[in-house]
Amino acid sequence: MTKRCFLLFWLAAFPFSGGGGAVAQEDASRIHVNVVLVQLSVAVTDRKGNYVSGLRPEDFTIVEDKIPEKIATFEEGNEPTRRLINVSPSNSRSMVPAAPTETASSGGDATIAAPQVAGSNVFILFDTSNYMYRGFVFAQDAIADFIRSLEGVSKVALYSYSRDLSRVATLTSDRYQVLRGVRNTVAGDDAALYNSLLMTVKDAAPLTGRKAIVVFSNGPDNASLVPPEDVAELAQSTGTIIYMISTREAETEPVSAAVFERMSKATGGKAYFSKDWRDEKQAFNSIREDLAHLYAISYYPQPNANHGWRAITVKLAGKEMQKYHIRTRDGYRLLQQTQTSGGLASLGPEPASK
């Protein structure tokens, strides 16, 4: 069975429940359409790694498959979202990432109301496998401190995993509920990281705006059915950032360390390898700072016949800004929402045009 078959199997097994079909409803004066919205979380740093703030929409250029794109919404850090663009309803499709149903006038280009995306939604995925027996309390303390320190984050969720995923505290603005969940976690069993991470990415997929998964892992994966490359591709395609915090238990296995590095980099995140509990806390602090300084940029893609992987290039305009470094995802695959017999929608690659 190929990797693609593995991914499709898991997508079917865990249905995606966000969004609706590409149904256009028309009355005498208005048309309601679904419009694709590609959302990017962009970090800009100087040569020393310091965050660059105060940039404007016109400072960024976005190209998708060599096609220049126009920025639709722009947000820096936790500031309010700016809406910048008109969109033609002729570009409407039912795919992920997609904006909720919007209202458009029946003639010509129409102003599309962009979703409110201020703040971030953060999923914490905590390794509670038998790799975590040593230092378990220190790991809980580091996660609890991270949760308390999050500012400008809309909601937080805590998931734990060993062989199976446990949604200890689903996405909520109630920090105390999440903190209680941290203290109720217990260690044991094998580690199915990539299975659990795939399901977490699917939970994050319907959300608009910045969304991040912070994985705390104490060892390699020894029980998953899906390959990490497919998990990373789904995260890229749904605009979900993955941060990996791992201890030296995983770093001692070069394959696991390389996978963690590739997966985080592909989604615009970072990987950290902690030697002790002090390093763990520093890694969480670094992620908190990163979330606070991200630029949230979205665009409605220009017509593009490519129904497979679409490459995204983000650059800064102006010669004087070429000294800065940009970190974001480098592309996505169009994912179609299909209605199942039970009324839920599932995700899969969009079929090729006939």
C-alpha angles and dihedrals in degrees: 000000000000126000089252090056090051091053094047090048091055094044089055093045094054107040121215111232104188130103131005140256126284095267119152116204118196133190130168095292113011142052124202115209141171112234127195111243118190110204123199130191107206129190118197119194138169126235091278093052095254116144117252112222134182097051118149132217091257089059091069130071121193126196125184115193088341090306114123113235132205119231111243101183133013132192133170118206109312097337121124117278118260118216113213116164150056119227133201114234088219087082094061118132138159104243141114126290090043135153121235118267109295134194121247134176117251096243134057126333116347134205109247116209105232118221119257105256104168113142128011137271112224128197115195113204109196123197107228095166124124088272087074101061094105114064094006094140092048089052091051090051092051092050092046092051090049092053092049092050098052111114125178090019112131099206141356131207129192119209125173129197143191114144089335134033119251119196094211095173119006121217108304142149089225104102092185091060090054093046090053088052091054092057092047095058119109132192129242150106132039126316121254096174100157094047090051094043091053091055091047091052089052091052090052095044099087094052122102124219127022114350126175139181117209110199119199108193131173098189149003126293114266105163111041127119097199124071119241092237091066092048090052092049092052090049090051092048093051096043095245118152117218121205117188123204112183136168126229089270088078094035090061088065106067093200094056093044091051092048092051090050094048095045095051093043093049091057097043095259135110139245123224129191112202124201096192143356091280090059090048091057091046090052091052090049090052092052091049090053091047093053091049093054103042121120112225108212128172137181140180106236120243116239108296127175092204109107095176132060113345118202119222124202120188119189139166118247120234132045094254091061097055088091090072125087123229124206121190140117115295101218150330143226120236109250119197123214111225127189116238127208090258092058096255125118125232132200128243141146112286112256116250118260117264 
